[in-house]
């Protein structure tokens, strides 16, 4: 089984940066895609970015140029670098691991708050 835990959220001023981390444990070799999503209370969860087993990345069009997903295979950790943050980026950010058999495993989320 796979477990994922996010960290790195917090309060930042508009224009600032944060790097979120998603640490995976368990059967990490079974992870096929690792993605980041975000959710504002009352809204649906929104796709932010993902990275495949082979290293291909996809970012939400609206976030390209500001957000970047990356990984450190040796640490079984994935990152979301967020630059030029805006108040509308305020949300709970979740990582999701999809295994090679299609099982989705979500983390508990980390709050990001961007003040104006």
Secondary structure by P-SEA (a helix, b strand, c coil): cbbbbbcccccccccbbbbbbbbbccccccccccbbbbbcccccccccccccccccccccccccccbbbbbcccccbbbbbbcccccccccbbbbbbbcccbbbbbccbbbbbbcc
